[in-house]
């Protein structure tokens, strides 16, 4: 039913301007800065590109991402696709269009692909970011003033936190969002420590609380090797239901 929806959306919002299409395709697999988008789409940075991106933001297709401790005009601004249908379209529909329209692509064919598990993980991260207020409720600090969002520093290979709460009680709640249990506790420990160190530099007056959010409740529970890395562990069931 939705195979033609991408084309209908683009025409209804932007006519037949191919530049919007190019920008969305460049963002289909990763978050990019305006400079990276300009290079990927053979455009010049400046007012025209800013106007095109603003159109995509206003349409609800693209999100303008700023670290929660930076101002609106920060040079660290990045862009990523916001619309959930577009995420699904670029990952599963476009490159298998003949199979989808012919009805020969089964549910098992889709869910058995490695790309499905990756998409599911990213989709759960987006779900948590969009429902940060419910996570604050589940962690029982919703009554405290806070800001929630992504955080990253200037180093492209530096620390990045997909969901961070900067709280009025001088606590940072660093959320690690996973659909299922991570395979390596030692690798995750190193990643968490890297993020904690970067946050300590950026927010020297704050304490740091670590939270693991799981989409899939593990049947055998969370192993002790993971429990000791986090102050709290939440399941999607506790947050959303």
C-alpha positions as CSV (number, residue, x, y, z in Angstrom):
1,X,0.0,0.0,0.0
2,X,2.8,2.4,0.8
3,X,5.2,1.6,-2.1
4,X,4.4,4.9,-3.9
5,X,4.1,7.0,-0.8
6,X,7.7,8.4,-1.0
7,X,7.1,9.8,-4.5
8,X,3.6,11.1,-3.5
9,X,5.1,12.9,-0.5
10,X,7.9,14.5,-2.4
11,X,5.7,15.8,-5.2
12,X,3.0,17.0,-2.8
13,X,5.6,18.9,-0.7
14,X,8.3,20.0,-3.1
15,X,7.0,19.5,-6.7
16,X,9.6,17.9,-8.9
17,X,12.7,19.6,-7.4
18,X,15.3,16.7,-7.4
19,X,17.6,18.4,-4.8
20,X,15.2,17.5,-2.0
21,X,15.3,13.9,-3.1
22,X,19.2,14.0,-3.2
23,X,19.4,15.4,0.3
24,X,17.1,12.8,1.8
25,X,19.0,10.0,0.1
26,X,22.3,11.4,1.4
27,X,20.8,11.2,4.9
28,X,19.3,7.8,4.5
29,X,22.2,6.0,6.1
30,X,23.8,8.5,8.5
31,X,23.7,11.8,10.2
32,X,25.6,14.6,8.4
33,X,26.6,18.2,8.8
34,X,25.6,20.8,6.2
35,X,29.1,20.7,4.8
36,X,29.0,17.0,4.3
37,X,25.6,17.2,2.7
38,X,26.8,19.9,0.3
39,X,29.7,17.6,-0.7
40,X,27.5,14.6,-1.1
41,X,24.9,16.4,-3.2
42,X,27.4,18.7,-5.2
43,X,25.9,21.8,-3.7
44,X,27.3,25.0,-2.3
45,X,27.0,25.7,1.4
46,X,25.2,28.9,2.2
47,X,21.7,30.4,2.1
48,X,20.3,28.1,-0.6
49,X,21.3,24.9,1.1
50,X,20.1,26.3,4.5
51,X,16.7,27.1,2.9
52,X,16.4,23.6,1.4
53,X,17.2,22.0,4.7
54,X,14.8,24.2,6.5
55,X,12.0,23.1,4.1
56,X,12.8,19.5,4.9
57,X,12.8,20.3,8.7
58,X,9.4,22.1,8.5
59,X,7.9,19.2,6.5
60,X,8.9,16.8,9.4
61,X,11.2,14.8,7.2
62,X,14.5,15.9,8.7
63,X,15.6,16.8,12.2
64,X,18.1,19.5,13.0
65,X,20.3,18.0,15.8
66,X,22.2,20.3,18.2
67,X,24.1,19.1,21.4
68,X,21.8,19.9,24.3
69,X,24.5,22.2,25.8
70,X,24.9,24.3,22.7
71,X,23.0,27.2,21.2
72,X,20.8,27.2,18.1
73,X,23.5,28.7,16.0
74,X,26.2,26.2,17.0
75,X,28.6,25.1,14.3
76,X,28.1,21.5,15.6
77,X,24.6,21.3,14.0
78,X,23.9,18.0,12.2
79,X,21.0,16.7,10.2
80,X,19.2,13.3,10.3
81,X,16.0,11.8,8.9
82,X,13.1,12.3,11.3
83,X,10.3,10.6,9.5
84,X,9.9,6.9,10.4
85,X,8.3,5.9,7.1
86,X,11.4,7.3,5.2
87,X,13.7,5.3,7.4
88,X,11.7,2.2,6.5
89,X,11.4,3.1,2.8
90,X,15.1,3.6,2.2
91,X,16.1,0.5,4.2
92,X,13.5,-2.1,3.0
93,X,11.3,-0.9,0.1
94,X,13.3,1.1,-2.4
95,X,16.0,-1.5,-3.3
96,X,13.4,-4.4,-3.3
97,X,10.7,-2.5,-5.1
98,X,9.8,-5.3,-7.7
99,X,9.4,-7.9,-4.9
100,X,7.3,-5.6,-2.8
101,X,4.9,-4.6,-5.6
102,X,4.7,-8.2,-6.7
103,X,3.8,-9.4,-3.2
104,X,6.6,-11.9,-3.2
105,X,8.5,-10.5,-0.2
106,X,7.4,-12.4,2.9
107,X,7.6,-11.3,6.5
108,X,10.3,-13.9,7.2
109,X,12.4,-12.7,4.3
110,X,12.4,-9.2,5.8
111,X,13.0,-10.0,9.5
112,X,15.7,-12.6,8.8
113,X,17.9,-9.9,7.1
114,X,20.8,-8.5,9.2
115,X,19.7,-5.0,8.1
116,X,16.3,-5.6,9.9
117,X,18.0,-6.1,13.2
118,X,20.1,-2.9,12.7
119,X,17.0,-0.9,11.7
120,X,15.1,-2.2,14.7
121,X,17.8,-1.0,17.0
122,X,18.0,2.4,15.5
123,X,14.1,2.6,15.5
124,X,14.1,1.9,19.2
125,X,16.6,4.6,19.8
126,X,14.4,7.1,18.0
127,X,11.4,6.0,19.9
128,X,13.1,6.6,23.2
129,X,14.4,10.1,22.1
130,X,10.9,11.0,21.0
131,X,9.4,9.9,24.3
132,X,12.1,11.2,26.7
133,X,9.4,12.5,29.1
134,X,8.2,8.9,29.7
135,X,11.7,7.8,30.5
136,X,12.1,10.7,33.0
137,X,8.8,9.5,34.6
138,X,10.1,5.9,34.8
139,X,13.4,7.1,36.4
140,X,11.4,9.3,38.8
141,X,13.0,12.7,38.1
142,X,10.2,14.1,35.9
143,X,9.5,16.7,38.6
144,X,13.0,18.2,38.2
145,X,13.7,20.7,35.4
146,X,15.7,19.0,32.6
147,X,16.7,19.1,29.0
148,X,16.8,16.0,26.9
149,X,18.4,15.2,23.6
150,X,21.5,14.1,21.8
151,X,25.0,15.2,22.8
152,X,28.3,15.0,20.9
153,X,31.5,16.9,20.7
154,X,33.5,18.4,17.9
155,X,35.7,15.4,17.3
156,X,34.0,13.3,14.5
157,X,35.4,10.2,16.2
158,X,34.7,11.4,19.7
159,X,32.0,10.5,22.2
160,X,28.4,10.6,21.2
161,X,25.3,10.1,23.4
162,X,22.0,9.4,21.7
163,X,19.9,10.3,24.7
164,X,21.2,12.5,27.5
165,X,19.2,14.3,30.3
166,X,20.8,17.5,31.7
167,X,19.0,17.9,35.0
168,X,18.4,20.9,37.3
169,X,19.9,18.9,40.2
170,X,23.3,18.9,38.5
171,X,23.0,15.2,37.4
172,X,23.5,14.0,33.8
173,X,21.5,10.9,33.0
174,X,23.4,9.1,30.3
175,X,21.1,6.6,28.5
176,X,22.5,3.6,26.6
177,X,19.6,2.4,24.4
178,X,19.7,-1.1,23.0
179,X,16.9,-3.3,21.5
180,X,18.5,-6.4,23.0
181,X,21.4,-7.3,25.3
182,X,24.8,-6.3,23.9
183,X,27.1,-9.2,23.2
184,X,30.3,-7.9,24.8
185,X,30.2,-6.3,28.3
186,X,33.8,-5.3,28.1
187,X,33.4,-3.5,24.8
188,X,30.3,-1.7,26.2
189,X,32.2,-0.8,29.4
190,X,34.9,0.9,27.3
191,X,32.3,2.8,25.3
192,X,30.5,4.0,28.5
193,X,33.8,5.1,30.1
194,X,34.7,7.1,27.0
195,X,31.4,8.9,27.1
196,X,31.7,9.5,30.8
197,X,35.1,11.0,30.4
198,X,33.9,13.3,27.6
199,X,30.9,14.4,29.6
200,X,33.0,15.2,32.6
201,X,35.1,17.6,30.5
202,X,32.0,19.3,29.1
203,X,30.0,19.3,32.3
204,X,32.6,19.5,35.1
205,X,30.1,20.5,37.8
206,X,27.7,17.5,37.2
207,X,27.5,14.0,38.5
208,X,26.7,11.2,36.0
209,X,24.1,8.6,36.2
210,X,24.1,5.7,33.7
211,X,21.0,3.9,32.5
212,X,20.6,0.9,30.2
213,X,17.3,0.9,28.3
214,X,16.3,-2.4,26.7
215,X,13.6,-2.9,24.1
216,X,13.5,-6.7,24.5
217,X,13.2,-8.1,28.0
218,X,15.9,-10.9,28.3
219,X,14.3,-14.2,29.3
220,X,17.2,-15.1,31.6
221,X,17.6,-11.6,33.0
222,X,20.5,-9.2,32.7
223,X,23.9,-10.7,33.6
224,X,25.9,-9.2,36.5
225,X,28.7,-8.1,34.1
226,X,26.2,-5.6,32.6
227,X,24.4,-4.7,35.8
228,X,27.5,-3.4,37.4
229,X,28.0,-0.9,34.5
230,X,24.7,0.9,35.1
231,X,22.8,2.6,37.9
232,X,19.5,1.7,36.5
233,X,18.2,-0.8,33.9
234,X,14.8,-0.1,32.3
235,X,12.8,-2.2,29.8
236,X,10.5,-0.8,27.2
237,X,7.7,-2.6,29.0
238,X,8.2,-0.5,32.1
239,X,8.5,2.7,30.2
240,X,5.7,2.5,27.6
241,X,3.2,0.0,29.2
